[in-house]
């Protein structure tokens, strides 16, 4: 299978293996009907890896991730391991992958399917047609800046310190990701910071403006302060196409935007690394809903975010946009037919479990194909 794409699958913990099984069925079907060739390796991460290997992720798995065309990730987290030190927590697996693969640009789409418009917290006329992308820088900013820590002052009181730090190169590379994405969408980027009170925000605005002028003059660029952006996302979210911002503001704004769609169980994500010597880039794709241990093993989890994460993988890492469109259209049609898992259930709809929802998507793909 030398001409096959190398895919590393890390189902992880909780509902991860359940929702990943539904993706596996879609992969098998696409291999048979769409000419999709994948060389798949499956490995343990998180609590599953701790139970067998004593660590949240092995160095060998990180190396496999480096050698892969993409990583499809499920979820990590298990309350049974809450008593251990931080370095043994299941969540360390995803943190190490991001660090070791230098996954610096998180892509968080907020797309509202028409059939779920009543699930949004906003009025239908405000949120209808929502389809925006937040590009969040993920390995810099205040979460990683130095100095940091908690210190005791001479008077005995304590002080917590975190430092917001960004360099020109860190801003440039995430800006390029946003501009490149915009060219494939509606060709608009809104850069978000706090240049009015933060020097790091002022540098962010200057660097993004410079990259735009030198490399992307065809893309429409606007700037917005982070607090205003939060307000505008609730007031008129459809004014945005691509939002690019730093780690802290991206963390906050992407969670806010996710609730415009009505359910975390519907939302995929991607995190991209720098372009490698072979022209490809490391990339990890995962749903944002987490391991949900309270419903694990019950067969009721929503598999759509994991399925849509695979669609993002096809689009952004394998350059198979038609296959991604097929999956996304199938999901939209299934929702329009009235099928719902518990997290998106509403009166008059038909409640189904994980497997039945996955099968429904696959049947719809067959019809569309």
PyMOL commands that set and color helices and strands:
alter all, ss='L'
color gray80, all
select helices_A, chain A and resi 16-33+47-53+59-67+79-81+86-88+92-100+114-119+124-127+141-143+168-183+199-215+226-235+237-239+247-261+264-266+304-316+321-336+342-344+354-368
alter helices_A, ss='H'
color red, helices_A
select strands_A, chain A and resi 5-12+38-42+70-75+105-111+131-137+149-152+158-161+188-193+220-225+242-245+268-275+281-287+339-340+350-351
alter strands_A, ss='S'
color yellow, strands_A
deselect
rebuild
show_as cartoon
